[in-house]
Amino acid sequence: MRINPKTLEEVAFKLLEKAATSLPDDVKKALKSAYEREDSPTAKTELKNILDNIESAEKLKKPLCQDTGMISFYVRSREIENFVEVRKALIDATVKATETIPLRPNAVHPITRKNTGNNVGEHIPHIEWIYTDQDHVELIASIKGGGSENMSALAMITPGLGVKGVKKFIVDTVVKAGAQPCPPTIVGVGLGGTVEISFKLAKLALLRPLGSRNKDKDISRLEDELFNLINQTGVGPMGLGGKTTCLDVKIEYAHCHTATLPVAVYFQCWADRRASAKISLDGSFEFIV
Amino acid sequence: MVEYRLKTPLKEDEVRKLNVGDILYITGTIFSARDQAHRRILEYAEKGLELPFNLDGAVIFHVGPIMQRKDDRWVVVSAGPTTSTRMNSTTPKLLERFRVRVIIGKGGMSFEVAEALKRFGAVYCHFTGGAGVLAAKNIKEVEGVEWIDLGMPEAVWKLKVEDFGPVTVTIDSKGRSLYETVKKSVEENLKKIYQQI
């Protein structure tokens, strides 16, 4: 199939704008119920500031967090004929969004630290193609800040330690991260696969709506269990103490080598900025999230 | 918990009396500085060069703002705090060389920084991470920018603020830290959590 690059660029720009200046309803709902649940004044103040900030950002159409992150696009569609054009459209949308929304230019060379000034660089924005058998294109834009990236971690658990080893590593990683990834976080977990697959799965888990559960019963039980354990740590909003350390735990899994058990923990700060749209072949589109 | 309205430049005795939990609103000028700016400030100090801004009695804000050029001036779009731990290694020296009195950021700082705050008379304050629009509301004007070659997030922005806050003192100059208090209770909770795993 062929995707009209003009439409795609327009939709990508709108998604970046929506993602930077508002939050999905599921995230706002989770933050509001966290505010209700907390009883310590410090935790309540932090959540109140977060909620007020979201409200102001949505009203003023300004980026709710100054760290407008690294940009990733996920294109779900049938096999695409005009791959090069589509890639260019997503890059052009990124440049335009950086200039006009505006987004903070964050892309720097890893050695020289020189900023490209437009959020475009080697392999950036990240574009991932997910092939489906649908007759439409689904475009997801994700912007993710640096603070939560810095605290993410991988462990190659000894398979003999089993699920206990997995749980301990995840809880320990949350505690070690403390205040730094801007809790309450959303904890994305990639379980199994290979080192490479585990982080890709953790990111896909983060793209799922809050409250959604893995269709595998053992995995969904683990999601619930970790959600409860992490919220018993007392790290709390912004790491200043409280009942809400995470808004959710979402896990995706893959089968792994019989000698390995990879666990990727990928933090998402409370500013869980993602937006998606369905683009039909006639060029019309609608927002999904 | 006491609320204070402070004006820059700050004096040592004004800051020494602050306690963990106090709420501050700051009026005057604050400077943005993060990783690269800290490195350059210390390089200047090493070489004996004069800084293009005055850090005497200053407030440093760990922030990489989004700025927009409108006609001939800069406008703040969003300016919440960044993770302060990245400045752990450079801050004790900064406090030793310059009379910085307040650091605003998020996530807390190390024991070495807390010791330096105590020794040189300064405090560390918390502003809600990610609350970029709330922070921008209290910034009245961009007075100037230095070291823009470091890029928009890493440059030093001179920001005119009015009642910038509420910021909470989370590490005071008496060696007390809210992060240490939380850390202790988390360690206790962790013992109970391990039993359930």
Boltz contact constraints between the chains, C-beta under 6 A:
constraints:
  - contact:
      token1: [A, 46]
      token2: [B, 128]
      max_distance: 6.0
  - contact:
      token1: [A, 49]
      token2: [B, 128]
      max_distance: 6.0
  - contact:
      token1: [A, 49]
      token2: [B, 131]
      max_distance: 6.0
  - contact:
      token1: [A, 53]
      token2: [B, 131]
      max_distance: 6.0
  - contact:
      token1: [A, 53]
      token2: [B, 133]
      max_distance: 6.0
  - contact:
      token1: [A, 53]
      token2: [B, 134]
      max_distance: 6.0
  - contact:
      token1: [A, 56]
      token2: [B, 133]
      max_distance: 6.0
  - contact:
      token1: [A, 57]
      token2: [B, 133]
      max_distance: 6.0
  - contact:
      token1: [A, 62]
      token2: [B, 77]
      max_distance: 6.0
  - contact:
      token1: [A, 62]
      token2: [B, 78]
      max_distance: 6.0
  - contact:
      token1: [A, 62]
      token2: [B, 133]
      max_distance: 6.0
  - contact:
      token1: [A, 63]
      token2: [B, 66]
      max_distance: 6.0
  - contact:
      token1: [A, 63]
      token2: [B, 78]
      max_distance: 6.0
  - contact:
      token1: [A, 64]
      token2: [B, 133]
      max_distance: 6.0
  - contact:
      token1: [A, 65]
      token2: [B, 80]
      max_distance: 6.0
  - contact:
      token1: [A, 65]
      token2: [B, 130]
      max_distance: 6.0
  - contact:
      token1: [A, 65]
      token2: [B, 132]
      max_distance: 6.0
  - contact:
      token1: [A, 66]
      token2: [B, 65]
      max_distance: 6.0
  - contact:
      token1: [A, 66]
      token2: [B, 66]
      max_distance: 6.0
  - contact:
      token1: [A, 66]
      token2: [B, 78]
      max_distance: 6.0
  - contact:
      token1: [A, 66]
      token2: [B, 79]
      max_distance: 6.0
  - contact:
      token1: [A, 66]
      token2: [B, 80]
      max_distance: 6.0
  - contact:
      token1: [A, 66]
      token2: [B, 132]
      max_distance: 6.0
  - contact:
      token1: [A, 102]
      token2: [B, 68]
      max_distance: 6.0
  - contact:
      token1: [A, 104]
      token2: [B, 66]
      max_distance: 6.0
  - contact:
      token1: [A, 104]
      token2: [B, 153]
      max_distance: 6.0
  - contact:
      token1: [A, 105]
      token2: [B, 152]
      max_distance: 6.0
  - contact:
      token1: [A, 115]
      token2: [B, 151]
      max_distance: 6.0
  - contact:
      token1: [A, 147]
      token2: [B, 83]
      max_distance: 6.0
  - contact:
      token1: [A, 164]
      token2: [B, 197]
      max_distance: 6.0
  - contact:
      token1: [A, 167]
      token2: [B, 197]
      max_distance: 6.0
  - contact:
      token1: [A, 168]
      token2: [B, 197]
      max_distance: 6.0
  - contact:
      token1: [A, 175]
      token2: [B, 186]
      max_distance: 6.0
  - contact:
      token1: [A, 179]
      token2: [B, 107]
      max_distance: 6.0
  - contact:
      token1: [A, 179]
      token2: [B, 108]
      max_distance: 6.0
  - contact:
      token1: [A, 180]
      token2: [B, 83]
      max_distance: 6.0
  - contact:
      token1: [A, 180]
      token2: [B, 107]
      max_distance: 6.0
  - contact:
      token1: [A, 182]
      token2: [B, 129]
      max_distance: 6.0
  - contact:
      token1: [A, 182]
      token2: [B, 130]
      max_distance: 6.0
  - contact:
      token1: [A, 229]
      token2: [B, 193]
      max_distance: 6.0
  - contact:
      token1: [A, 232]
      token2: [B, 189]
      max_distance: 6.0
  - contact:
      token1: [A, 232]
      token2: [B, 193]
      max_distance: 6.0
  - contact:
      token1: [A, 233]
      token2: [B, 186]
      max_distance: 6.0
  - contact:
      token1: [A, 233]
      token2: [B, 189]
      max_distance: 6.0
  - contact:
      token1: [A, 234]
      token2: [B, 185]
      max_distance: 6.0
  - contact:
      token1: [A, 234]
      token2: [B, 186]
      max_distance: 6.0
  - contact:
      token1: [A, 234]
      token2: [B, 189]
      max_distance: 6.0
  - contact:
      token1: [A, 235]
      token2: [B, 186]
      max_distance: 6.0
  - contact:
      token1: [A, 238]
      token2: [B, 129]
      max_distance: 6.0
  - contact:
      token1: [A, 241]
      token2: [B, 182]
      max_distance: 6.0
  - contact:
      token1: [A, 271]
      token2: [B, 130]
      max_distance: 6.0
